[in-house]
Amino acid sequence: MFKAAVIDDEANARKNLITIINNYCDDINIVGQAENVKSGQKLILNKKPDIVFLDIEMPDGTGFDLLEKIPKRNFSLIFTTGHNDFALKAFQFNAVDYILKPVDIEDVINAVNKAKQIQKPELSEKIIKQLLISVKEKTNKKIILKTAETVFIVKVEEIIRCESDRGYTTFFIKDGKKIVISKNLKEYELLLKDFNFFRTHNSHLVNLNYVKQFQKTDGGQLIMKDNSKIPVSVRKKEAVLYKLENLL
Protein backbone atom coordinates (compact mmCIF):
# COMPACT_ATOMS: atom_id res chain seq x y z
CA MET A 1 0.00 0.00 0.00
CA PHE A 2 1.32 3.44 -0.98
CA LYS A 3 0.70 6.48 1.22
CA ALA A 4 -0.41 9.65 -0.58
CA ALA A 5 -0.95 13.29 0.43
CA VAL A 6 -3.07 15.85 -1.43
CA ILE A 7 -2.08 19.53 -1.15
CA ASP A 8 -4.32 22.07 -2.88
CA ASP A 9 -5.97 25.31 -1.76
CA GLU A 10 -9.26 24.44 -3.49
CA ALA A 11 -11.47 22.23 -1.30
CA ASN A 12 -13.48 20.93 -4.28
CA ALA A 13 -10.30 20.08 -6.18
CA ARG A 14 -9.02 18.07 -3.21
CA LYS A 15 -12.37 16.32 -2.81
CA ASN A 16 -12.61 15.36 -6.51
CA LEU A 17 -9.05 14.05 -6.64
CA ILE A 18 -9.40 12.03 -3.43
CA THR A 19 -12.69 10.54 -4.67
CA ILE A 20 -11.03 9.38 -7.90
CA ILE A 21 -8.06 7.91 -6.03
CA ASN A 22 -10.30 6.06 -3.56
CA ASN A 23 -12.47 4.66 -6.34
CA TYR A 24 -9.85 3.74 -8.93
CA CYS A 25 -6.48 3.32 -7.18
CA ASP A 26 -6.87 0.40 -4.78
CA ASP A 27 -3.32 0.39 -3.46
CA ILE A 28 -3.23 4.11 -2.57
CA ASN A 29 -4.05 5.22 0.97
CA ILE A 30 -4.71 8.95 1.45
CA VAL A 31 -2.94 9.83 4.71
CA GLY A 32 -3.90 13.50 4.72
CA GLN A 33 -4.74 16.67 2.85
CA ALA A 34 -3.62 20.29 3.19
CA GLU A 35 -4.71 23.66 1.81
CA ASN A 36 -1.52 25.73 1.79
CA VAL A 37 2.28 25.66 1.97
CA LYS A 38 2.47 25.75 5.77
CA SER A 39 0.01 22.92 6.40
CA GLY A 40 1.41 20.99 3.43
CA GLN A 41 4.91 21.11 4.88
CA LYS A 42 3.63 19.82 8.22
CA LEU A 43 1.67 17.04 6.51
CA ILE A 44 4.67 15.79 4.52
CA LEU A 45 7.04 15.90 7.50
CA ASN A 46 4.59 14.10 9.81
CA LYS A 47 3.08 11.50 7.48
CA LYS A 48 6.06 10.86 5.15
CA PRO A 49 3.94 10.00 2.09
CA ASP A 50 5.22 7.95 -0.85
CA ILE A 51 3.32 10.13 -3.34
CA VAL A 52 2.47 13.84 -3.10
CA PHE A 53 -0.20 15.51 -5.24
CA LEU A 54 0.77 19.19 -5.23
CA ASP A 55 -0.89 22.35 -6.54
CA ILE A 56 1.29 25.20 -7.86
CA GLU A 57 -0.51 28.36 -6.74
CA MET A 58 -1.56 28.62 -3.08
CA PRO A 59 -2.39 31.60 -0.82
CA ASP A 60 0.89 31.58 1.12
CA GLY A 61 3.24 30.60 -1.70
CA THR A 62 3.74 28.05 -4.45
CA GLY A 63 4.24 24.32 -4.61
CA PHE A 64 7.87 25.05 -5.45
CA ASP A 65 8.21 27.06 -2.22
CA LEU A 66 6.86 24.07 -0.32
CA LEU A 67 9.37 21.69 -1.90
CA GLU A 68 12.22 24.02 -0.88
CA LYS A 69 11.12 23.63 2.75
CA ILE A 70 11.31 19.82 2.75
CA PRO A 71 14.80 18.52 3.67
CA LYS A 72 14.26 14.95 2.42
CA ARG A 73 12.17 14.90 -0.76
CA ASN A 74 12.07 11.13 -1.05
CA PHE A 75 8.59 10.87 -2.55
CA SER A 76 7.12 10.70 -6.03
CA LEU A 77 5.66 14.02 -7.08
CA ILE A 78 2.54 14.70 -9.16
CA PHE A 79 1.56 18.32 -9.77
CA THR A 80 -2.11 19.22 -10.16
CA THR A 81 -2.44 22.49 -12.01
CA GLY A 82 -4.27 24.73 -14.44
CA HIS A 83 -2.49 26.01 -17.54
CA ASN A 84 0.87 27.56 -16.70
CA ASP A 85 3.05 27.42 -19.79
CA PHE A 86 6.43 27.81 -18.10
CA ALA A 87 5.61 25.37 -15.30
CA LEU A 88 4.33 22.73 -17.73
CA LYS A 89 7.50 23.08 -19.81
CA ALA A 90 9.61 22.72 -16.66
CA PHE A 91 7.70 19.56 -15.69
CA GLN A 92 8.28 18.06 -19.14
CA PHE A 93 12.00 18.88 -19.18
CA ASN A 94 12.44 17.43 -15.70
CA ALA A 95 10.33 14.29 -16.14
CA VAL A 96 7.87 15.38 -13.44
CA ASP A 97 4.32 14.16 -13.82
CA TYR A 98 1.39 16.55 -13.77
CA ILE A 99 -2.39 16.46 -14.11
CA LEU A 100 -4.32 19.35 -15.60
CA LYS A 101 -7.43 20.59 -13.80
CA PRO A 102 -10.21 19.66 -13.89
CA VAL A 103 -8.67 16.26 -13.24
CA ASP A 104 -9.55 13.33 -15.46
CA ILE A 105 -9.89 9.76 -14.14
CA GLU A 106 -7.58 8.28 -16.77
CA ASP A 107 -4.92 10.94 -16.16
CA VAL A 108 -4.95 10.25 -12.42
CA ILE A 109 -4.63 6.49 -12.92
CA ASN A 110 -1.73 6.91 -15.38
CA ALA A 111 0.09 9.38 -13.12
CA VAL A 112 -0.30 7.12 -10.09
CA ASN A 113 1.01 4.10 -12.00
CA LYS A 114 4.10 6.06 -13.07
CA ALA A 115 4.65 7.39 -9.55
CA LYS A 116 4.60 3.89 -8.08
CA GLN A 117 7.49 2.92 -10.36
CA ILE A 118 9.80 5.55 -8.86
CA GLN A 119 10.18 4.44 -5.28
CA LYS A 120 13.91 5.04 -4.99
CA PRO A 121 14.52 8.02 -2.68
CA GLU A 122 17.71 9.11 -4.44
CA LEU A 123 15.96 9.26 -7.83
CA SER A 124 13.04 11.31 -6.49
CA GLU A 125 15.38 13.78 -4.80
CA LYS A 126 17.48 14.14 -7.96
CA ILE A 127 14.41 14.89 -10.11
CA ILE A 128 12.92 17.43 -7.67
CA LYS A 129 16.27 19.17 -7.13
CA GLN A 130 16.75 19.71 -10.87
CA LEU A 131 13.14 20.89 -11.24
CA LEU A 132 13.67 23.57 -8.59
CA ILE A 133 16.87 24.72 -10.32
CA SER A 134 14.98 25.07 -13.62
CA VAL A 135 12.15 27.02 -11.99
CA LYS A 136 14.52 29.30 -10.06
CA GLU A 137 16.63 30.09 -13.13
CA LYS A 138 13.52 30.32 -15.35
CA THR A 139 15.30 28.29 -17.99
CA ASN A 140 15.32 24.74 -19.29
CA LYS A 141 18.96 24.26 -20.25
CA LYS A 142 19.00 20.69 -18.97
CA ILE A 143 16.65 17.80 -19.51
CA ILE A 144 16.06 14.78 -17.31
CA LEU A 145 16.09 11.44 -19.11
CA LYS A 146 14.59 8.82 -16.86
CA THR A 147 14.97 5.06 -17.22
CA ALA A 148 13.65 2.41 -14.83
CA GLU A 149 16.92 2.40 -12.89
CA THR A 150 18.64 5.73 -13.53
CA VAL A 151 18.01 9.46 -13.83
CA PHE A 152 20.30 11.22 -16.31
CA ILE A 153 20.59 15.02 -16.21
CA VAL A 154 21.74 16.10 -19.68
CA LYS A 155 22.54 19.54 -21.07
CA VAL A 156 20.26 20.12 -24.07
CA GLU A 157 23.17 21.60 -26.04
CA GLU A 158 25.08 18.30 -25.70
CA ILE A 159 22.41 16.18 -27.39
CA ILE A 160 23.54 15.45 -30.95
CA ARG A 161 20.45 13.61 -32.13
CA CYS A 162 17.58 11.29 -31.20
CA GLU A 163 16.47 8.16 -32.99
CA SER A 164 13.20 6.28 -32.53
CA ASP A 165 12.55 2.56 -32.64
CA ARG A 166 9.14 1.06 -31.84
CA GLY A 167 8.10 3.45 -29.09
CA TYR A 168 11.60 3.93 -27.68
CA THR A 169 13.88 6.92 -28.24
CA THR A 170 17.68 6.70 -28.15
CA PHE A 171 19.58 9.87 -27.27
CA PHE A 172 23.08 10.24 -28.72
CA ILE A 173 25.12 12.52 -26.45
CA LYS A 174 28.25 14.53 -27.28
CA ASP A 175 30.44 12.41 -24.96
CA GLY A 176 29.48 9.24 -26.87
CA LYS A 177 26.88 8.05 -24.38
CA LYS A 178 23.62 6.51 -25.61
CA ILE A 179 20.50 6.72 -23.44
CA VAL A 180 17.37 4.72 -24.31
CA ILE A 181 14.05 6.11 -23.05
CA SER A 182 10.65 4.42 -23.27
CA LYS A 183 8.91 7.42 -24.83
CA ASN A 184 8.16 8.15 -28.45
CA LEU A 185 10.06 10.68 -30.53
CA LYS A 186 7.07 13.02 -30.93
CA GLU A 187 7.23 14.05 -27.27
CA TYR A 188 10.84 15.16 -27.61
CA GLU A 189 10.24 16.83 -30.97
CA LEU A 190 7.75 19.19 -29.29
CA LEU A 191 9.94 19.69 -26.24
CA LEU A 192 13.16 20.51 -28.11
CA LYS A 193 11.86 22.49 -31.09
CA ASP A 194 13.00 25.82 -29.58
CA PHE A 195 16.60 24.55 -29.31
CA ASN A 196 17.33 24.12 -33.04
CA PHE A 197 16.18 20.50 -33.12
CA PHE A 198 14.47 19.39 -36.31
CA ARG A 199 12.77 16.16 -37.31
CA THR A 200 14.30 15.19 -40.64
CA HIS A 201 12.57 11.83 -40.90
CA ASN A 202 9.98 9.73 -39.04
CA SER A 203 12.76 8.10 -37.03
CA HIS A 204 15.22 10.98 -36.62
CA LEU A 205 15.38 14.23 -34.66
CA VAL A 206 18.65 16.16 -34.99
CA ASN A 207 20.33 19.07 -33.28
CA LEU A 208 21.08 21.32 -36.26
CA ASN A 209 24.06 22.79 -34.41
CA TYR A 210 25.85 19.46 -34.93
CA VAL A 211 25.29 19.20 -38.69
CA LYS A 212 28.59 19.04 -40.56
CA GLN A 213 27.23 18.88 -44.10
CA PHE A 214 24.13 18.24 -46.15
CA GLN A 215 24.48 15.78 -49.02
CA LYS A 216 21.82 16.12 -51.70
CA THR A 217 22.47 12.71 -53.25
CA ASP A 218 20.21 9.70 -52.61
CA GLY A 219 17.29 11.91 -51.61
CA GLY A 220 19.38 13.82 -49.10
CA GLN A 221 21.18 13.06 -45.87
CA LEU A 222 22.90 14.94 -43.08
CA ILE A 223 26.43 14.18 -41.96
CA MET A 224 26.67 14.97 -38.27
CA LYS A 225 29.79 16.00 -36.34
CA ASP A 226 29.93 12.50 -34.83
CA ASN A 227 30.03 11.22 -38.46
CA SER A 228 26.60 9.62 -38.25
CA LYS A 229 24.52 9.79 -41.44
CA ILE A 230 20.91 10.86 -40.99
CA PRO A 231 18.34 10.48 -43.78
CA VAL A 232 16.20 13.43 -44.82
CA SER A 233 12.75 12.65 -46.17
CA VAL A 234 11.83 14.19 -49.53
CA ARG A 235 9.10 16.35 -48.03
CA LYS A 236 11.47 17.71 -45.35
CA LYS A 237 14.36 18.53 -47.70
CA GLU A 238 13.47 22.18 -48.39
CA ALA A 239 12.68 22.85 -44.73
CA VAL A 240 16.02 21.39 -43.63
CA LEU A 241 17.91 23.55 -46.13
CA TYR A 242 16.03 26.64 -44.98
CA LYS A 243 16.74 25.88 -41.32
CA LEU A 244 20.44 25.35 -41.97
CA GLU A 245 20.76 28.54 -44.03
CA ASN A 246 19.11 30.56 -41.27
CA LEU A 247 20.79 28.89 -38.33
CA LEU A 248 21.98 31.45 -35.79
MARLO-247430 format. One record per atom (N, C-alpha, C): x, y, z. Coordinates in steps of 0.05 Angstrom, whole numbers, plus 5000, padded with zeros to 4 digits. Each point is the difference from the previous one (the first is absolute). Last residue first. Example, Ala and Ser with C-alpha at 12.3 -4.5 7.8 and 13.67 -1.06 7.14 Angstrom:
REM MARLO-247430
525749555142;501650245001;498550225014;500648854999;498250245000;501850245000;
REM end
This chain:
REM MARLO-247430
542556084270;501550215014;502349885015;494449694908;500949925026;501750225013;495749904910;499250215019;500849945028;501749404927;500850264989;499550235020;497049125021;502950015001;501050274990;490749824995;500950025028;503050035002;496349854914;499350275010;501050045029;500949154961;501850194987;499550285011;494149335027;502649965012;502050204989;491549984962;499950115027;502749975014;498849604915;500050304998;500150135028;499249044997;502550104989;500250304999;492749365028;501350175020;502550144989;494549364951;498350235006;501350195021;504549204972;499750184977;498350245008;505749535077;497849924983;499650214978;509249725050;498150234999;497849924980;508149445064;498450054976;498150245003;509949825047;497150015006;498450064975;510249645040;498650094976;497049975005;509650155065;497649844994;498650124975;508050365046;500349844975;497649814995;501250715067;501049745010;500249804978;496750874983;502850035009;501149755013;492449914923;500250135026;503050025008;494249944905;502449895013;500450165025;490849814937;501750185015;502449845011;493549884907;500749905027;501850205013;493649764902;501050195020;500649885027;497549634909;497750115014;500750205021;506849574947;498349795012;497750115016;507150744986;499749754985;498349815015;503050885031;497449994985;499649744985;505350325095;500549884974;497349964985;504450645083;497649894989;500649894972;506250185097;499450064972;497349874992;502850095092;502650074987;499650064970;493750055095;500149924972;502650094988;496550175091;502049794996;500149904972;493750665032;502650115007;502349804996;490649784991;501250124976;502750135005;495049165045;500850265009;501550134977;492349214987;502850085002;500350285012;493349064986;499950285009;502850095005;494549104948;502350165008;499450295007;494249264963;501549875021;502350175011;493950274928;498349895021;501649905024;504650774948;498949754991;498349885023;504650825011;500649974971;498649764987;498950715087;499449724993;500449974970;504950705073;498149984977;499749704993;504150805078;499749724993;497949984977;503250815050;501249934974;500049704995;495650415076;502949985004;501449914974;490350075017;501150275003;503050015004;494949174991;499850164975;501250285003;498849215065;502650114992;500050194975;492149535039;501550125023;502550154992;494549514937;498650245010;501650145022;503549194967;499950204978;498750265009;500049255057;502550155001;500250204977;492549435005;500150155025;502450185001;499049384928;498250234997;500250185025;504349134993;501550234990;498450254999;497549215072;500350034971;501350274992;502249395090;498050194990;500450044970;505649495071;497549874991;497850214994;511350054994;497750085016;497549884988;511649944999;497549904988;497750065019;510650384977;498049965021;497449934987;511550084982;497349954988;498149945023;510450534987;498149845014;497449974984;507950544977;499949734990;497949825013;501850975013;502249845012;500049714991;493050624972;502650104990;502349835011;490349534992;501150235014;502950064990;490249514970;502949984995;501250265010;490449415019;501450255000;502949954995;490449434979;502949995008;501250284997;489549565013;501750204988;502849985012;490349354983;502350085016;501650214986;492349574961;499150125025;502250085019;502249584914;497749865012;499250115028;507950474964;499749724992;497849885016;505751024975;497849855011;500049714990;507550855021;499049814980;497949825013;506151015011;498349805012;498949824978;509250735019;497649914984;498449805017;507250555036;500650024971;497549934984;501650435102;498649794985;500550034970;503150625068;501849774996;498649764987;495650835027;501950074979;502049774994;493549955072;498749984974;502050054977;502849575094;499850274989;498849974971;498049295081;501650054975;499650294991;498549215083;499650284996;501950094977;495349015033;502250144988;499250304997;497049095061;499250264991;502550144989;497048895016;501850235001;498750254991;495849105001;502049985021;501650265005;493049884933;498949865023;501950015024;501250804935;499549724994;499049875025;500851074960;499549815022;499549724989;504251054981;499349764985;499849775020;499851155001;500349755015;499149774982;504451004975;497749834999;500649755016;503551114991;500649725004;497449844998;500150934990;502449944986;500849715003;491850685019;500149714997;502549924984;496450895067;501149904975;500049695000;498450665075;498050054978;501249934973;503649895093;501550144978;498250084977;496249535073;501350235012;501550164978;495849184977;498050205006;501350265010;505549254983;498950104975;498050235005;503749545074;502050164987;498950134974;494649395046;500150255014;502250194989;499249124964;497650164994;500150275013;506749375021;500450124974;497650174991;499349525081;502150205002;500550144974;494049275003;498850255013;502150225002;502949154967;498050124982;499050265011;505649495055;501650104977;498150154980;496349535074;501450255009;501450134977;495949164985;498050215004;501350275008;505549244992;499050084973;498050235003;503449585078;502150164987;499250104973;494249415051;500250275011;502150184986;493949214959;502850025009;500550285009;492049614956;500149995029;502849975011;494050114908;502450145010;499950005030;493049604951;502549874989;502550145010;491150305020;500649765015;502649864991;496350764954;501250085026;500849755016;495349894918;502850094996;501450065026;490949785004;501549774991;502950074995;494050705019;500549835024;501749764993;497150564930;502050145017;500749835024;493049694944;502649984986;502250135017;491150075032;500949725001;502849974987;495850844995;500849945028;501149725001;496450284918;502650145006;501049935028;491549684973;502149864987;502850125005;492250435034;500449745013;502449864988;499651075001;498749794985;500849735012;499651115035;501449744997;498249804986;499851084982;498949805019;501149724995;507150444996;497350035011;498150094978;509549404990;498750264996;497250005013;509449475026;497249954991;498750284997;510949545002;498050205008;497349924989;511349645019;497249964991;498250225009;510850024975;498150015023;497249974990;509150074953;498749745003;498249985025;504950784960;501149875024;498649745007;497650564925;502949994998;501249835023;490750185000;500749824978;503049964998;496550625064;499349725007;500949814979;501050914982;501949915020;499549725008;493850414943;502549954986;502149895019;492050295037;499649754985;502549924985;499950835045;500149775019;499749744985;499250804951;502849955008;500149765018;491350254970;501849914978;502849945010;490649915045;502250185007;502349924982;489049725022;502050054979;502050215010;495849425076;498750124976;502150054980;501449215076;500150294993;498250074977;505249235070;497350044990;499750304994;508849265012;498850265002;497250004989;506749245045;498150044978;498750285004;509049335038;498550254999;498250024976;505549265073;499250064972;498250245000;507449885078;497449914992;499650064970;507250275069;500149734991;497349884994;505250895031;497749984981;500149724987;503850555090;500349744986;497649964982;500750845045;502849914998;500449744985;492550814989;500149715008;502949914998;496850884973;499949985029;500349715010;499450254907;502550115010;500249975031;492049774953;502149804996;502750095011;492750615002;499649775019;502349804997;499650704938;500850105027;499849785021;496649824915;502950004999;501250105027;490750034985;500949725005;503049985000;496450965025;499649814978;500849725009;495850865062;502449934984;499349804978;493550315064;502550095014;502549924986;491049814963;499950275013;502650105012;500549324917;498649985025;500250285014;502649414901;499350265012;498349965025;503249214956;502150204997;499450255016;497148955026;499150234984;502350204998;500448905020;500650275008;499150214980;500448905041;498650154979;500150305009;506449115027;498850265007;498750124975;503948985043;499150164977;498850265010;503549415063;501549894977;499550164975;499450395105;498649864979;501949904978;500350395101;502049884982;498749844978;496550545080;498949754989;501949854981;502350855045;498849825020;499249734989;503750704944;502049935021;498949805020;494250344932;502149844988;502049915022;493250605026;498849744992;502249814990;502250905020;499649845024;499049724994;500950614929;502649935011;499749825024;492250374964;501149794983;502749905009;495750745041;498849745009;501049774983;503350864976;500649945028;498949735009;498050334913;502849925002;500649925029;489849894973;502050214995;502849895005;491849485012;499050214983;502050224994;499448845024;500850275010;499150214979;498948855034;499750214980;500750275013;501648835016;499450275008;499750194977;501549044995;500750045028;499550285010;496749254920;500350295005;500550045030;502149134936;498750085024;500550305005;500449224915;500750265010;498450075024;499149214940;502449985018;501050275010;492349904940;499649835023;502349995020;495750674926;502749925006;500149855027;491850374961;501449874977;502949915006;493550455063;498449824983;501549844980;504150655059;498749795017;498449804983;504050754957;502149825010;498749775016;494350694969;501049844978;502149795010;496850625063;497849824992;501049814977;505750705027;499949795020;497949794993;500450784947;502449834996;500049765019;493250655009;499749854975;502349814996;500350585075;497949805003;499749834975;506050744999;501049785018;497949785001;497450764955;502149874984;501149765017;493950585041;498649834980;502049844984;503350645062;498849785014;498649804980;508650664983;497249984993;498849755012;509350225008;498550205015;497049994993;507649195004;498750174980;498250205016;505849025010;500450285009;499050194978;500248895036;498950184980;500150295011;505148955015;499050255012;499050184977;502248855019;499950244983;498950245016;504548905006;498850235014;500150244983;499648904975;501550254998;498550225015;500648855005;498350245000;501850255000;
REM end
